[in-house]
Amino acid sequence: MVLKTRGFAHRIDIAAQPPPVWTALCGPSLLPLWLGADAKIKPQQGGRWVATVAPGLVREAMIDVFEPPRRLRLIYLTPVELPGFDGAVVDDILLDGDGENTIVRLLCSGVPDSADWNPFFRQVRATAERAMSRLKVLVEQRERLVAARSTT
């Protein structure tokens, strides 16, 4: 029997060019500011990404694609409390500049479509939306500070 999977897409527009968004997304010192205090990244292809994105929800991934400042793809390890499966949960994060803003797209795929995985799916989807909002706030605040410093 073929295992069905599911995913979700989330888009957020950030008032900044792609390089500062990428720095916040993948910078080891900035990642914890929007994702969580224990968030860690080894920013390179084959590197490691780990964070507690919600109480009791630790996500650990290998960086499969690392293309600054345009694309980051994470392949997650299956949480120990969930049944294993032949597949992988993947987040593909794409950044596109449109002149003044960066469009950030988070494409999550590969989550098993089974009752055992339902709570995980709901929690990951909700925490991803909140995390992307925090990323937006962090980058836009930093951009306002840079602009204010350059006018003084």
BELWOCOR-V695158 format. One record per residue. N is the residue number from 1. RES is the residue in one letter. SS is DSSP state (H for helix, E for strand, - for the rest). PHI is phi in whole degrees, -180 to 180 (none if undefined). D_FIRST is the distance of its C-alpha to the first C-alpha in whole Angstrom. Layout:
<<N:RES:SS:PHI:D_FIRST> <N:RES:SS:PHI:D_FIRST>>
This chain:
<<1:M:-:none:0> <2:V:-:-80:4> <3:L:-:-80:6> <4:K:-:-81:9> <5:T:E:-125:13> <6:R:E:-143:16> <7:G:E:-164:20> <8:F:E:-156:23> <9:A:E:-126:26> <10:H:E:-137:30> <11:R:E:-124:33> <12:I:E:-142:37> <13:D:E:-104:40> <14:I:E:-117:42> <15:A:-:-78:46> <16:A:-:-169:46> <17:Q:-:-76:46> <18:P:H:-57:42> <19:P:H:-57:44> <20:P:H:-68:45> <21:V:H:-67:42> <22:W:H:-60:40> <23:T:H:-60:43> <24:A:H:-71:42> <25:L:H:-68:38> <26:C:H:-120:38> <27:G:-:-77:42> <28:P:H:-56:42> <29:S:H:-86:45> <30:L:H:-95:43> <31:L:H:-51:40> <32:P:H:-64:41> <33:L:H:-69:43> <34:W:H:-117:40> <35:L:H:-104:37> <36:G:-:147:38> <37:A:-:-57:41> <38:D:-:-95:39> <39:A:-:-65:37> <40:K:E:-137:37> <41:I:E:-146:36> <42:K:-:-108:37> <43:P:-:-76:37> <44:Q:-:-166:36> <45:Q:-:-62:33> <46:G:-:85:32> <47:G:-:-75:34> <48:R:E:-114:32> <49:W:E:-134:32> <50:V:E:-147:32> <51:A:E:-162:33> <52:T:E:-93:33> <53:V:E:-88:32> <54:A:E:-160:33> <55:P:-:-53:34> <56:G:-:80:31> <57:L:E:-116:29> <58:V:E:-95:29> <59:R:E:-118:28> <60:E:E:-130:28> <61:A:E:-142:27> <62:M:E:-103:28> <63:I:E:-82:30> <64:D:E:-87:28> <65:V:E:-127:30> <66:F:E:-137:34> <67:E:E:-128:36> <68:P:-:-62:39> <69:P:-:-99:40> <70:R:-:-117:37> <71:R:E:-150:33> <72:L:E:-135:32> <73:R:E:-122:28> <74:L:E:-112:27> <75:I:E:-111:24> <76:Y:E:-89:23> <77:L:-:-76:23> <78:T:-:-71:20> <79:P:-:-57:22> <80:V:-:-61:23> <81:E:-:-82:23> <82:L:-:-111:19> <83:P:-:-67:16> <84:G:-:-69:15> <85:F:-:-157:12> <86:D:-:-87:12> <87:G:-:169:14> <88:A:-:-151:17> <89:V:-:-88:19> <90:V:E:-131:22> <91:D:E:-113:25> <92:D:E:-113:27> <93:I:E:-112:30> <94:L:E:-117:33> <95:L:E:-116:36> <96:D:E:-133:38> <97:G:E:-81:42> <98:D:-:-121:44> <99:G:-:110:47> <100:E:-:-105:48> <101:N:-:-123:45> <102:T:E:-117:41> <103:I:E:-92:38> <104:V:E:-108:35> <105:R:E:-116:32> <106:L:E:-108:29> <107:L:E:-116:26> <108:C:E:-101:23> <109:S:E:-147:19> <110:G:E:88:16> <111:V:E:-76:16> <112:P:E:-55:13> <113:D:-:-93:13> <114:S:-:-137:13> <115:A:H:-58:16> <116:D:H:-60:17> <117:W:H:-96:17> <118:N:H:-58:19> <119:P:H:-61:23> <120:F:H:-60:22> <121:F:H:-58:21> <122:R:H:-62:24> <123:Q:H:-68:27> <124:V:H:-64:26> <125:R:H:-63:26> <126:A:H:-67:30> <127:T:H:-69:31> <128:A:H:-63:30> <129:E:H:-62:32> <130:R:H:-66:35> <131:A:H:-64:35> <132:M:H:-64:35> <133:S:H:-66:38> <134:R:H:-67:40> <135:L:H:-60:40> <136:K:H:-58:41> <137:V:H:-61:44> <138:L:H:-60:45> <139:V:H:-64:45> <140:E:H:-67:47> <141:Q:H:-64:49> <142:R:H:-64:50> <143:E:H:-67:51> <144:R:H:-64:53> <145:L:H:-63:55> <146:V:H:-61:55> <147:A:H:-64:57> <148:A:H:-66:59> <149:R:H:-67:60> <150:S:H:-75:61> <151:T:H:-94:63> <152:T:-:-102:65>>
